[in-house]
Amino acid sequence: MFRPLLICLLLVLSLPAGAQAIKIATLAPEGSAWMRELRTAAEEVGQGTNGRVQVKFYPGGVMGNDAVVLRKMRLGQLQGGVLTASELSLVYPDAPAYSLPFLFDDWGDVQRVRSAVDPLLAKGFEKRGLRMLGVSGVGFAYLMGDRPLRSRADVAGIKLWVPQNDVIAIRTFEAAGVSPIPLPIGDVFTSLQTGLVDTVANTPSGAIALQWHGKLKHMVDLPLSFVVGYLVLDEKAWKRLSPADQQVLAKSFGDAAARMDATVQRDNLAALEALKNQGLSVNALAPEEAARWRAAGDRVIADMEARGDLSADVMSAVRKALAADGAP
């Protein structure tokens, strides 16, 4: 029990005198592309601030799930986190705007919308006490499981995992006639091994990084949603930095997110090919089943807008950007 305390003490003592420590937690595992880019950004921050700001990471979920990280940020035990849209929706309802069901058909849609909406989301986070240092696409999530899923009959009875507190995913699957099983992401690996769940929604690269792929034999060739990760900093920690150091931090992590965006599509394509080589079968839904799923997603979005769960200005900007290329 004393080892974690000793590690924390050594970290504090290793900081230069007067250095501002920025402690950031993430579920991203050590060695992942996310962590490589985050550590590169941290080095740039240290160099750019002449050691005045030192960024420390806690990867692999060692600080707990997203809800725990947010609580620790409020208590000042952490200053930031790389967090999912579903958990951040509890703080800022528009956070899942990019992950709405069946919103995007391809990467071109994503790029057009993000160029218009990223600044709106940054302002929204700021009003709620969070500084958005970066947002990066993780990729399109697909249904993956241990059986082919082509028809409504195939889908009946699957034990489908959804992220804990991902209200949008829960509503969407329930609207499509599936009763999902919400669990923290850290519980999914064991749940796949024990049979508590047999189907997940994830990106190809995510399935490999989290080591779920050994239990996933089939994938539905229909993107459910676009997954993003937000790097946010508590506004109080941000304001303790000088304007010059704020600029260095914002640029370093903004550049890291941009680099991730530039590689994530390629990485997911490579991951999908690797999964296929390991025996993953990619199946198309029957046309009527695909239409049923899309209709369920439309109902969820319409209901969220009617209830005020999504702001009119953000959704207007999303639709305007999609329509700019002739999208319906």
N, C-alpha and C positions, 0 to 999 in steps of 0.2 A: 504493500500500500504506500510505502515511502518512495518508491521509484518515480512515479509521476511527479511528486513534489520536488524531488531532486532534479529531474529534467527541467521543470519550469524554473527552478532557482538558477540552474546553469545558463538557461536561455537569457534570463534577466541580467545576470552578471556578465554575459558575453557582449551585451550591447555597449556601444560607445557612450561615454558620459553625455547626458543630455539628449540622447536619441529618443525619438518618438516611436514606440513600438506599435505596429499595426498587425493585429492577429486575425487571420482569416481562416475560416473552416470551410471544407468542401467534402462532398461525397466522392469526388473524383479520385480514383486510386492512384497511388504513386506509380510513376512510369507512364501514365496515360498522356495523350497529346495535350489535354487540358493542363495537367501539372507541369509539363515541359514549358508551355507558353507562360504559365503563371510564374514559374520560377525565373524565367528570362526577364519578365517584367519587374519582378522584385529586385533582381540584380541591377536593372536600369534605374530603379528608384533609389537604391542605395548609392549608386554612383552619381546620379543626377542631383541628389540632395547632399552630397559630400558626407553621407552617413547620418544625416539628421533624422532620416526616416528609415526604419528597418522593418521590412515586411516578413512576417513569420506565417507559415502555412501549417494547417492541421488536416492532412488529406485522409481519404478512405473512411470518412465518417467517424473518426475517433472522438470527435466532440459531440456526437449524437446526430439525430436526423435533423431535417431543416427546421422543424418546429422548436427543437431544443436549441439550435444555433441562434434562431431569432430571439429566444428568451435570453440567452447568454449575451447577445448584443445589447438588449435593453438593460441588462444588469451591468454592462461594461466589462464583462469577462472576455468578450470578443469584440473586435471593432468591425468585422465584416464577414461576409460569407458568399460563396457561390451557391445560389439557391434556385430551386425549381419554381416555375410559374404557379403551380398549384398551391404551394405553401405561401408564397408571396401574395397570393390573391386575398389572404386573410388580412393583409395590411393594405394592399392596393388592388381593388377589384379588377382593374384593367390589365394587371400583369399577365394573365393568360391570353391576351388578345391574339397572339400569334399561334396559339395552340388550340384554337376553336376547331371543332370537328369538321373535317373535309373543307377547310377554308381555302387551302392552296392545292393546286394540281401539280405544280412543279417548282423548281428552284427559281425560275424567272418571276413567278408570282411573289415569292418570298422577297426577292431583292427589291422589287418595285415598292412593295408595301413597307418594308423596313426603312427604306430611305425617307419615307414620309412620316412614319409613325414613331421611330426611335426617339426623336426629340420630344414628342408629346409624352411618351412614357417616362423619359428622364425627368420632365417637369412634374409629372404626377407622383413619382417616387419622392422627389424633393419636398413636395408639400406634406408628405407623410413621414418626414424625418430620415429619409434614406437617400444617399447619393449613388446614382447609377454610374459606376465606373466602366462598365462594359456589359454588353449583351451579345451572346454568340449562339448561332444555331448549332444544335446537336444533331439534327437530321429528322427525317420523316419516320414516325413510328408506325409499325405494322403489327398485325396480329400474328403471333407465332405460338405454336403449340405442338402437341404430340400426335395430332391427327389432322387429316385434310379438312378444311372448312370451305365448302363451296356453296352449300345451300342452307336454308333456315333449319332444316332437320339436323345438319351437321353441327350447327352452332348450339343447338339445344343441349343443355346439360354440361357445357364446358365449365371448368373451374377457373375463372378468369381473374387474374390479379390486376388491380389498379392501385396507383400510388395513394397512400393515406392522405386524406383531405383533398384529393383531386375531385372536387364536386362536379366539374364539367365532364370528366370521364365517366363518373358514376351515373350522372343523368343520361349521358349519351347511350351507354350500354343498356341501362334500364329501359330507355325508350326503344331500343332495338330488341327487347325481350330477353336480355341476359342479366343475371344477378351477379354482379362482380364481387370480388373479395378484396376489400381495402387492407393493405399491409404496408408497413415501412419498407423502403426499398432494400434495407439491409436484411430483411427476413425472407426475401424472395428465393435466394439460392437454396436455403434449407427447405423451403416450402415446395420447391420443384422436386427436390430429392425425396421428400416424404409423400408427395402426391396431394398435399393440401391445395395446391394450384397446379394446373396442367397447361395453362395458356397465359401468355403475357402480351403486352403491347410495348414494343421497344424498337429502337433503331438497330440495324445490323451491327454497327460498331459497339453500341451499348451492350448488346447481348454477349458479345465476345469479351469486352472489358470487364463485365460483371460475372463472367464465367457461367452464364446460364445456358450457353449454346448446346451443351451436352445433352440436355433434355428437350431440345426444340428440333423437331423433325420436319415441320411444315410451316410455311409462311403464306399469308393471304396477300396477293399483289394488289393492294388498295391502301394508299397512305391514309391513316386515320387522322393524324394531326402532325404539326411541326413542333418539335421539341426545342426549347431554348433554355439556356442557363443565364442567370443574371448575376453579375458581380456587384454587390451593393455594400456600401460603407455607412455606418451609423453617422448621421449628420453632425453629432456632437464631436466625434473623432475627426471628421473632416474639418470642422471649424477651428480645431486646435492647431491645424497646420498653417504655415504661412502661405500667402497667395502664391509665392514662387514654388513652394513644395507641392501645393495643390496642383499646380500646372504640370509638374513632373509626374505626379501620381496619375492624373487623368490621362496624360498622353501615353505613358507606358502601358497602362492597362487597357486603354482604348485601342492601342496598336496590337496588343496581344489578342484581344477579341477579334479584331479585323483579320489577323493571321489565322485564327481558328476558323473564321468564316470561309477563308480562302481554301482551306484544306479539308473541311468537314465533308463536303460532297464527295471528293475523291476517296477519303477514308471510308465512307459508308459503302461506296461502290466496291472498293477492295474487300471490305468485310463481308459483303454479300457474296462475292465470288468465293471467298474462303469458306463461308458456310455451305455454299452449294457443293464445293469440293469435298466437304465433310459429310455430305448426304442430305442437306436441307432441300426439300422440294418446295418450289414456289408455285402456288395455285391461284388461278383467277376465280373470283366469285361469279356465280351465275348472274347475268345482267339484272334480273328482277331482284336478286338479293342485294346487289350493289346499290340499286336504286332505293331499296328499303333502308339500307344503312344511311345513305345520304339524306333521305327524308327525315330520319330520326335526328341526325345532326342539325338539320335546318330548324326542326322544332325546338331543339335545345337552345340554339342561338336566339331564335325569336322570343322564347320564353325569358331568357336572361335579359334581353333588351327591354321587354315589357316590364320586368320587375326592377329595372334600373341597376342590374348587376354589371352592366357594361355601359360606359359613358357614351353619349351621342357623338361627341366630337371625335373620339378615337375610332368608333365604328364607321363614322362618315369618312374619315381619312383612309381607313382600310378599304372601303368600297370604292372610293374615288381612285385610289391607286390601282386596284384590280381592274377597274373599268378603263383605265388609261390604255390598256392593250387590247381592249375589246372583250374582256372577260365579262360574263353576265353578272 
